Amino acid sequence: MNIAFVLLTYGVNEPAGIERSIGALARGCRALGHRALVLTAATARGHQEGLVRLSSVRLPRPATEEDLLQALANPARVCAEVNKVLEREQVDLVCWADVSWGLGYLAPAPPRTRTVLRVGVLRTDEFMGHALARRPGAVFTCSPFLTKQAAAAGLDTTGWHDVPDPLAFAPSAVPSRAREFLRTEGPVRIAARAEPHKGIAELIDAIPASFDRPVEIALAPAAFEYWPGMQDQVIADCCERAARTRQVRIVPALPWDAVQPFFAQAAISVNCSTSPETFGLAAAESLSTGTPVAHYALGHLPALIGQAGPFVPLHSGPALLWEAVSSFLDDRELYHRAAHQAVERVAHLTPEASARRFLSLTS
C-alpha cells in the first residue's frame, strides 16, 4: 500500500511531538512492507526517505497559525499540488496529520484515495468543524485521554480511535549497577519544546537552594509558535532564570537520535507541563531508557507513567514537585522498582505496533 502523511511543518529532527510521532509512524508503515511518504512545506532540514517538499505554500520559520492561514488564504494551489502528488505517487491512503497544519480542514484528496484525520490537540473551532465535515474515513487521536477530552467538549467521537505515539527507537534500559550510580549521582534532565505551558520557568524558580544535583534542560524552538517571538522569549527567560541558580544549565536542542541517550544518563527526568499533555512523548522516551519521570498528575501522563515516577497535583505547584523528586531519589527501593517498571510501561510503543493500529482503522 502507498501511504502519505501530510504535515506542513514536518522536518527531520523537528523538536515537536506530532512531527516526531509521524516520522516514527511512517517508519513503522515501511517496516510492515508499505511505502510511506510525508508531504511538508518546511524548508530543507536534512534528508529522509519518503520526504516530499511542496512548492505551493511557503511558511516562515517559525510560523504562527496566522501565518499558515494567510499562506492558505487562497488554497487552490496547495490543494492542486497535493492532489497531483497523491495521484502521481498512486497513494491509497492519506493521513491529514493535523486539522490545520496537516490540511485536515481542506482534505484535498482524489476521490479514490482513502483519508484519515489525526487529532493531536483538542480544538472545537470552525477548522475542526470543516475537517470533520470532510468525512474522513477514520479519526484517530494519540490517547484515550484526548478522545475523552474531545467528547467532554461536545464533539461527536463515535468511531474515533486512539493510536499511541510510537517511540523513534527501541527501548533499552540502563544496567542496574549504572542505574544505581545515576540515582545517587546523576543529573535531573528535561527536554522540551520552548513553550510557556511546559512550565520550565516556574520549575527553575522553585528549585530549592539545598538541591544538590545538576539540572540540565534542553530547550528547542520548533517550526511553529503561538505568537511571533514566543520561543525566543521563552528561551531567553529560562536562560536568565537559570543563570540565577547554581544548579540549572540550559543546554542545546537535541537531534532525534540523541533524545533517548540524553535521558538514559539522567537520575530522573521531569515533565512539568502546566496544561494537559495529550500523550507525553518526551516522558515515554525517558521511560524507554529506564529513567523515571516526575510529573504533574494531569492529561495522559498518569496513564502513561503509572508508578514509574513521582507525581503531584498541578495545584501543589513546582516547589512540591521538587520535594517529590528529592524524596524519590532518596528511596532506593522505590526508585529501582520504578526504573524497572519504566521500560515495561512503553515496551509496546514500537513504530510497527502503532502502524498496525493505524492501518487497522482503514481495513
Buried (B, 14 or more C-beta within 10 A) or exposed (E): BBBBBBBBBBBBBBBBBBBBBBBBBBBBBBBBEBBBBBBBBBEEBEEBEBBBEBEBBEBEBBBBBEBBEEBBEEBEBBBEBBBEBBEEBEBBBBBBBBBBBBBBBBBBBEEEBBBBBBBBBBBEEEBBBBBBEBEBEBBBBBBBBBBBBBEEEEBEBEEBBBBBBBBBBEBEBBEEEBBBEBBEEBBBBBBBBBBBBBBBBBBBEBBEEEBEBBBBBBBBBBBBBEEBEBBEBBBEBBBEBBEEBEBBBBEEBBEBEBBBEBBBBBBBBBBBBBBBBBBBBBBBBBBBBBBBBBBBEBBBBBEBBBBBBBBBEBEBBBBBBBBBBBEBBEBEEBBBBBBBBBBBBBBEBBBBBBBBBBBEBBE
